[in-house]
Amino acid sequence: MMLKDKVAVIYGAGGAIGGAVARAFAGEGAKVFLTGRLRAPVDAVAEDIVSGGGSAEAATIDALDEQAVGRHLQYVIDRAGRVDISFNAAGIPNAKIVGVPLAELDAEQFSQPITTYTTSYFLTARLAARRMVPNKSGVIMTVTALHSRTGLPLAGGYGPAMAAKEALTRDLSAELAPQGIRVVGLRPHGMPETSTMREICDLKAKATGMTWEQFQGYLANMTHPRRVMTLAEMANVAAFMASDKASGMTGTTVNLTMGSLDD
Ligand SMILES: NC(=O)c1ccc[n+]([C@@H]2O[C@H](COP(=O)([O-])OP(=O)(O)OC[C@H]3O[C@@H](n4cnc5c(N)ncnc54)[C@H](OP(=O)(O)O)[C@@H]3O)[C@@H](O)[C@H]2O)c1
């Protein structure tokens, strides 16, 4: 098992990506500490993992609340001895971001995803780094989207937010890798099995004129294999990147767009 006895904290663990990553980490032997703002979805993932023989604990934590994140990390260290992996999968509702042309967008709505995504990634990464540095070991991870590297319409401040997170991954690595901590991101293509993509389709439907079926076909046809990536495939890559088998990987965001975005 690639993550045997590793201790992982996941933010946004009740969501599609956070939940899939939590299951994959636990399946590879990690002890996972799952957090989110709403308790019920986090509990559901934890119960699923435990009923499958894995180790998981749920907690209600807002990834923007510095004190709460710090207290929880101390709890994890008291319980499990250390923290090896921090994965920030927090995602804010797209209804607050997507669907308005930039020419009509007000500045507050534009800056909201930039502030929220970068601050939650910064806080969770910084607080994890402080606990990893004494061990000279750890992996800090997050997730972005192809908007970081290509122009797409009606996404508001989401593209700049994703680009900023990828820049932060590089900068964190430049400072932390000399101290034994790797910092890596994943950039998956849109995965229609998540409610996030259905929400985006609905928010853009008026402008694109696409039905849900057409939108899924559009996503699939952007990729080389003409199909979308599954959550399980994405999470398997995350588990590998979190493991010591990826010890040579840091300061980068892995392109999981299956050919739809050139490096
Ligand atoms: N889905 C895709 O196909 C896809 C593809 C590429 C990139 N992405 C990106 O990946 C990220 C996650 O996507 P997803 O589909 O997994 O979204 P999701 O299902 O909506 O999950 C996001 C989770 O983040 C939690 N969250 C939000 N704000 C938080 C905060 N301040 N502190 C702690 N947890 C918080 C939410 O929990 P609460 O409800 O409790 O707030 C929710 O469970 C997003 O940035 C998304 O844009 C998604």
PDBQT file of the ligand as one rigid body, heavy atoms in Angstrom, charges set to zero:
ROOT
HETATM    1  N1  LIG A 301     -15.741  18.690 -10.146  1.00  0.00    +0.000 N 
HETATM    2  C1  LIG A 301     -14.906  18.785 -11.169  1.00  0.00    +0.000 C 
HETATM    3  O1  LIG A 301     -15.089  18.193 -12.223  1.00  0.00    +0.000 OA
HETATM    4  C2  LIG A 301     -13.680  19.654 -11.020  1.00  0.00    +0.000 A 
HETATM    5  C3  LIG A 301     -12.708  19.627 -12.013  1.00  0.00    +0.000 A 
HETATM    6  C4  LIG A 301     -11.583  20.440 -11.875  1.00  0.00    +0.000 A 
HETATM    7  C5  LIG A 301     -11.445  21.241 -10.772  1.00  0.00    +0.000 A 
HETATM    8  N2  LIG A 301     -12.416  21.271  -9.821  1.00  0.00    +0.000 N 
HETATM    9  C6  LIG A 301     -12.221  22.133  -8.665  1.00  0.00    +0.000 C 
HETATM   10  O2  LIG A 301     -11.950  21.332  -7.521  1.00  0.00    +0.000 OA
HETATM   11  C7  LIG A 301     -12.485  21.953  -6.353  1.00  0.00    +0.000 C 
HETATM   12  C8  LIG A 301     -13.447  20.981  -5.657  1.00  0.00    +0.000 C 
HETATM   13  O3  LIG A 301     -14.449  20.609  -6.581  1.00  0.00    +0.000 OA
HETATM   14  P1  LIG A 301     -15.627  19.587  -6.197  1.00  0.00    +0.000 P 
HETATM   15  O4  LIG A 301     -16.294  19.224  -7.474  1.00  0.00    +0.000 OA
HETATM   16  O5  LIG A 301     -15.136  18.513  -5.308  1.00  0.00    +0.000 OA
HETATM   17  O6  LIG A 301     -16.575  20.563  -5.375  1.00  0.00    +0.000 OA
HETATM   18  P2  LIG A 301     -17.689  20.218  -4.281  1.00  0.00    +0.000 P 
HETATM   19  O7  LIG A 301     -18.240  18.856  -4.512  1.00  0.00    +0.000 OA
HETATM   20  O8  LIG A 301     -18.606  21.371  -4.218  1.00  0.00    +0.000 OA
HETATM   21  O9  LIG A 301     -16.841  20.150  -2.937  1.00  0.00    +0.000 OA
HETATM   22  C9  LIG A 301     -16.260  21.262  -2.384  1.00  0.00    +0.000 C 
HETATM   23  C10 LIG A 301     -16.270  21.065  -0.894  1.00  0.00    +0.000 C 
HETATM   24  O10 LIG A 301     -15.575  22.174  -0.320  1.00  0.00    +0.000 OA
HETATM   25  C11 LIG A 301     -16.204  22.456   0.904  1.00  0.00    +0.000 C 
HETATM   26  N3  LIG A 301     -15.888  23.810   1.319  1.00  0.00    +0.000 N 
HETATM   27  C12 LIG A 301     -16.227  24.969   0.728  1.00  0.00    +0.000 A 
HETATM   28  N4  LIG A 301     -15.729  26.016   1.406  1.00  0.00    +0.000 NA
HETATM   29  C13 LIG A 301     -15.058  25.494   2.448  1.00  0.00    +0.000 A 
HETATM   30  C14 LIG A 301     -14.338  26.038   3.529  1.00  0.00    +0.000 A 
HETATM   31  N5  LIG A 301     -14.196  27.355   3.672  1.00  0.00    +0.000 N 
HETATM   32  N6  LIG A 301     -13.791  25.200   4.415  1.00  0.00    +0.000 NA
HETATM   33  C15 LIG A 301     -13.925  23.870   4.307  1.00  0.00    +0.000 A 
HETATM   34  N7  LIG A 301     -14.593  23.280   3.310  1.00  0.00    +0.000 NA
HETATM   35  C16 LIG A 301     -15.157  24.081   2.408  1.00  0.00    +0.000 A 
HETATM   36  C17 LIG A 301     -17.679  22.228   0.654  1.00  0.00    +0.000 C 
HETATM   37  O11 LIG A 301     -18.248  21.878   1.874  1.00  0.00    +0.000 OA
HETATM   38  P3  LIG A 301     -19.380  22.766   2.580  1.00  0.00    +0.000 P 
HETATM   39  O12 LIG A 301     -20.613  22.524   1.788  1.00  0.00    +0.000 OA
HETATM   40  O13 LIG A 301     -19.417  22.215   3.954  1.00  0.00    +0.000 OA
HETATM   41  O14 LIG A 301     -18.923  24.191   2.531  1.00  0.00    +0.000 OA
HETATM   42  C18 LIG A 301     -17.667  21.046  -0.305  1.00  0.00    +0.000 C 
HETATM   43  O15 LIG A 301     -17.845  19.832   0.384  1.00  0.00    +0.000 OA
HETATM   44  C19 LIG A 301     -13.127  23.241  -6.849  1.00  0.00    +0.000 C 
HETATM   45  O16 LIG A 301     -12.186  24.259  -6.823  1.00  0.00    +0.000 OA
HETATM   46  C20 LIG A 301     -13.466  22.922  -8.281  1.00  0.00    +0.000 C 
HETATM   47  O17 LIG A 301     -13.606  24.061  -9.048  1.00  0.00    +0.000 OA
HETATM   48  C21 LIG A 301     -13.522  20.482  -9.917  1.00  0.00    +0.000 A 
ENDROOT
TORSDOF 0
